[in-house]
Every structure is written in structure tokens, then in C-alpha cells.
Amino acid sequence: MKVLWLQSGGCGGCTQSLLCSEPRSLFDELRDAGIEFVWHPALSQASGGEALAVLEACASGELAFDVLCVEGAMLRGPNGSGRFHLMAGNGRPLTEWVTRLAGQAKWVFAIGSCTAYGGFSANTPGNPLEACGLQYDEQTPGGLLGAGFRSAGGLPVVNIAGCPTHPGWIVESLQKLALEGMADSDLDELGRPLFYAGELVHHGCPRNEYYEFKASAEKQSDLGCLMENLGCKGTQAHADCNLRAWNGSGSCLRGGFACIACTEPGFESPGHAFQETPKVAGIPIGLPSDMPKAWFVALAALSKSATPKRVRDNAVVDHLVFRPAIKKKGGGK
Amino acid sequence: MSRIVVGPFNRVEGDLEVSLELEAGRIQAAYVNSPLFRGFEQILVGRAPLDALAIVPRICGICSVAQSAAAATALADAMGVTPTPNGLLARHLIQATENMADHLTHFYLFFMPDFARPDYVDRPWHPATAERFTAIKGSAAAEVLPARASFLRLMGFLAGRWPHTLAIQPGGSTRAITAGERIRLLALLREFRSFLERRLFGDALERIGQLASKADLLAWADGRAGDFPAFLKIAGDLGLERIGCADDRFLSHGAYGLFPAGTWQQGKTEAFAAARITEDTERAWLLADQPRHPAAGETIVAADKADAYTWCKAPRYAGQTHEVGALARQVVAGNPLLLDLVQRDGGSVMARVVARLQELALLIPAMEGWVQALQPGESFCAQGVMPDEGSGVGLVEAARGSLGHWLTIRRGRIERYQIIAPTTWNFSPRDATNQEGPLEKALLGLAAGDGAPPTIQHVVRSFDPCMVCTVH
């Protein structure tokens, strides 16, 4: 399976994340699955004219390839000209290259939230960059390729959302396609592969005990649950970050900071400060989306009143102070 | 006189195009273009100040931590907060992990594959170089990716993940390291040290750190196995010690408390004064203006401006271009090996590569020391209060050089945010006095066009450019 990769209005972070793929060397794993890069801007040898020749051959249909991976937002400005991002050495807008190449690809992958939904570039007030995703303009279907776009292989754009996206999400999507194919039923309503977007970041959160008892962190670096005060959206964000470690053993929550829901469209402009939880009458808005609010409030009040002292005290310091009790042997002499 | 346009330059971070004017196959003038504009400085305006910590890492996927550290430093400056000792050590470790991973990635994946090109098929070193360094398929890539991924596990512990962490805060880090994790961090550093000593250097890191002159370096490398000695052999054959020199004026913001801030030119080191920085927009597709200090800077798009050729501004220090990066950091710090290389032959392609690799050898032992100095159980994060009105400056060193953030807060919101990235210094265009940027200078006189060897690629990549940061 041949993969052609382009980068546009993004930071290159999804490629850097991809290179952290574990446990095997990324290149070995892809090669053994029969996957090869036709060209990748950060990795391939071909540069300048040689690279342009490869791209032109792919865009004109002369050189067959299977998957078009695009990383970074589509910048349509200023005034629809695409001049905020012209292909180096060629002077044509990237948006034009992407449209031509998407027409030849069997499948199109949006790598990261910028490409899927528009990213931070689409979140400058007034969107002067006229930035959008491949098939979405934030939450709204459309984007560069249009809401009705289907690639030759019969799928809409596959949105491997995340900022950056996890290397496992890319590598497994490519291998799934190469080995088993992919169908609409493998994607959620926003085009994300269900094998990772079918979970919530909350699942497997190491702060689960604090969440259960609503023992909340009050300041940065506290061990408690980050939902009540520090802006955590783990209960609403679709991704398996706490089930699939980042960089060996990490995740945002394990790192001590809130989930900002980077796999969701529009996460860049949450309407409040990222590290603060907006509240009405002391109750956080944006509670878990699939639970009646009144029930949540009632259960939270109950669990707060039942919080063990150990959990309550550990929640507001940055290292464990109280260990779980060791049960004393009963019925002593 | 003929004119050619070279691009896309791949194996650099982001988008780069270079226009060259040639006379008899030699470069008479170079114009460096960053053809991508994203406008992060505008994205930040109007946000809550701490939002910068979530936004600025997204400027760059390869030096996202450097961006975080600059923002956290600027915010700490505005808040008047000082990181705790553990917080400072954690931040040094997080930054050094990113910077050292960058040096490794640059050498193996971006820079060396050019020597595997068929242009060099008649050189005696070509067969071994092609086997080892061919892009994607070479034996080095297969070894380096696991070594890199394993080294970046430090980020999993220290920062949650990489890129784009929120762990770096004005008061330190959100991630307190436990006693058990401290042991694991040391084990990861030993694993990386072992890879470097076995494959990159063929010698102990401490020995590389002690190399003190060009003669010492070449004598050490002679006949030695290892990828660094292999590079030195190629560099000698191709004369990389003499090409790619800019103006040999260097600047560093200082890093890790190990390498001091300063500037250097003509053998003289001077103290660094941020007030002497200006940015010029004369040849950028931005509104023309007098050169301004970044604390008063503006970034206003003027896409149809005549005579402009890039989205990149032209930063100057005391009105002069300055080169930034590992070489600049080491020269300013008085590193004897790099000073000798620069004073003998100038700040060349070879000197830039040697500076990066010697920095790896200097930093890994320092990182081992920082991990041992962590005090589990003591605080990792100081708390502070964000003022409604204020300003702050964050000056740090990314792998590829000096990064500065200038921030103003009014009525509790970000009023102004200006950024100067390392590649903005190195790949800047001409300014109002027609002074060429460092890369534009470094390309002059080189052979280019049909039939020329890929020399300009070596020069461009020797700066380790990060174009997404350049125009942010």
C-alpha cells in the first residue's frame, strides 16, 4: 500500500508523534505490513524538483498511490487565493494540490485535528486565514473537499483527530486499511476510527478514585480530579489516551494536567480559559454528556460526603502523603 | 545572470523555498522564502493569559516544549513567580529531552541522508554511507527510531506526553516525580547514553565533551568506528569546514544555567541585552513599519506588498544579523572546540554539526545529574497570581537557537503577544538596510543549478531550520 503525505497549515507535530511509534521501529513495522511512503516531506530523500515531479505524477494519475495523508489545516485565504500556503518551488496553493491529489487517492486520511476540523488557524478571531479541515469546518460538514466527498475507495475522509494524534492511531489505521480494509461502520459520526474514538479519555484515568469521590485538585500539580476546577474534559473527549500510553507511560492526566479534548472539533475555542472549569452556581457546566445533570449533582454530593480522609487530603498535594491503610489483624489477644 | 527557485526542501521542519541568482553556475544572491503563514500571534490576542500554555506549543511539533517554556517564563515574569527547585530541574529535563531528541533526529533523519545521494556515488565513503544513511531504508533509521522513542519516554514521565504538553507551568511542573520514577528516569538516560556511545560516537560521552580543538577532534576521529567519525571523514573530503559561513556573529539567550547568555563576534563576547533586539518587516508580506522592539511589535498581513518575498520578519540585534543555534550557544559559552573551529575556518556546515553532537555529549551527563538532584516529596510547582495588567518576557534556547516571547496583559486578557523563533533569526530576509539574513549570506558563491552537487542542501540543513516556528 502506497502512502503519499503532505503537510499544510499545521505544526508538523503529528509526524513527530508518529516517529515515537513503539515498540518497533516505525519504518520496520510499516515495511513488514507492506506499507511504503511514495513521498513524505519530513522523511523522504527526494527534494526540490524531484519531489515536485513525484507529486505531479501522482496528481495527474500517472503514478498510482493508495492513501493520501494530509497533516495541517487547509488555508484558503487571503480572499480565497490560498496564498497563505503555497507549495515551495511551485507557487501553487496547497489547497489546489490537496484537491487534485484527493481526486486520485483511494483513501484520504486527515492526520490530526487541524486537518480534520481546521485547528487553531481556524480559531483566530474572524478566521482571516479562511482555514478549514478537509471535510469539516469545525463541527460543520463541508471543508475543502465538501460534505459529500467520498474517495475512490468509497469512504469519506478518515479523521485521525488529536492534537497531536497518537502514533498508534495512525499506524493502526494504516495497517487496518492495508490488511482488512475499512468501512463506514469503522468510523464514528465525525469520521474518526472507532477503535480509538469509541472510548473516552476518562476511561482508565489514573485519577479515577479522586473522580469517584469528587476529591478535586485545587491548583496545578495537585493529585486530585481535574474536572471540578481545572478544566478537564476527559469525560467528554473521545479517545483512548488513558488506555494507550503516550511516550511509554504517559497521558495528559498522568502528566498532571487537564484533558482539553483535543480530539474534538472546536476544542481550540472552548469559550472559557483552558485550565479553568466554568461553573454556574458552583456547579460545573459541561458535565459528562450521557448522564442526567441532576443525577450527577446528587451523586457528587453523596460521594463527597463519603470521601475517605486519605483521598480528600491527597487530592490537594502533589505527592502521596497518606497511604491506604493496612488492615490490622482482627481479634487480638 | 539566471534565476532558479529551489523547493520544496524536505527533511526540514515545515516549508522552505530559496530563490537563487546565478552567474556562471555560482550563487550571486539568495532570497529565502517561508511560504506558509499561520498567524499565532493573533490567535493569542484576547485570550486568558494562561491559555498561552495550551496554544503556543501548537506553533511547533518539533520544538513544542521550547515554546511552552518560553510562554511559562513570560507568564512567570508577569506574575512575579519563581519555580521551585524541583520545578526548575523538571523544566531543564523536559527541555533538554526535547532538544537532545532534536539533535539526534536532525543528524540521522534530516542531515545525513543527503550524503547517500547518487551525486556522491564516486566517493570512496559512498557505499557505506548509503547502506547506513539512506532515507527511511538505511540501517541507521531502523536503530535510531527505537532509541529516540525510548529516550522520549522521559517525556511520558516528566510531561505526560510529547509533543504539546501542559506540564510546564509558570511555577514549575504539574508532574511530581516519585522516588521509583527517579530510578526509571536514570535507567532511560543510561539506555540512551549506551546508544550514543556505541553507535554515534564510538567512545564515552565524557571523552567527546573534552575534545578541545580541531586537531584534537580529527586525531580522535581518525580510524574510529561510529557515525560521528564517519561524518567527519565525509566533511573532510567535501570541505564542509569551509562552506556555509554567514557573518560569524552569534547570539544565545543562555540555557539550563549551563550555557550563559551573550553575543559573540570577532573573538569578543558581550553581555546580552534584550532591549537591543528589533524586528524589521521591510521585505515580508506584513505591513511596512519602522523596525520595532518585539514588546511593541505588530504582525499585520499585507499580502500584496511589492518587493516582499517571505512571511518571515527580519530580527536584528544592535541592527545586525546574528546566527543562533547550538554553535552560537557553544561559542558564546566559550566552548574551546567550537571556538577553535570558528576562529580557524568560520561558522561552517561542519562546525554547526559538531556543535550539536558535542552538545549531546555534554547534556546527557548533566541530565543524569539533574535527575539525581530531584527531591521526591518536595514541591514541583510554585503558585502565583495572574495580574490584570502586566507584561513579561520569556527567553529560552530551543535546539536550533534563541526563542523569545514578549507578552502584555490588559484587563486580564492577552493584549499583545510577539514571538521571535530561532529560524526567524537564521532564515530572515533582507531588512530596510538591505542586509541579508544569515542563510542568504551563507549560500553566496556556492555552485548551484544543473549538474551541481547538493551543497546548498547541506548548508540549508546545517542550520536545522524549523519553518513552522519561523512565521508561527
Interface residues (C-beta under 8 A of the other chain):
Chain A: Q7 S8 G9 G10 C11 G12 G13 C14 T15 Q16 S17 L19 C20 S21 E22 P23 R24 S25 L26 F27 D28 F37 W39 H40 P41 A42 L43 S44 Q45 A46 S47 G48 A51 L52 L75 P78 S81 R83 F84 H85 L86 M87 A88 G89 N90 G91 G119 F120 S121 N123 T124 P125 P128 L129 C163 P164 K219 Q220 S221 A245 W246 N247 G248 S249 G250 S251 C252 L253 R254 G255 G256 F257 A258 I260 C262 E268 A273 F274 Q275 E276 D318 H319 L320
Chain B: V5 V6 G7 P8 F9 N10 R11 E13 G14 D15 L16 E17 N33 P35 L36 F37 R38 G39 F40 Q42 I43 V45 G46 R47 A48 L50 D51 L53 A54 I55 R58 I59 C60 G61 I62 S64 T105 L109 F110 P113 D114 A116 R117 T134 A135 I136 K137 A141 A142 E143 L145 P146 R148 A149 S150 L152 R153 L154 M155 G156 F157 A159 G160 R161 W162 P163 H164 T165 L166 A167 Q169 G171 G172 S173 T174 R175 A176 T178 V301 A303 P376 G377 S379 F380 C381 Q383 Q457 V468
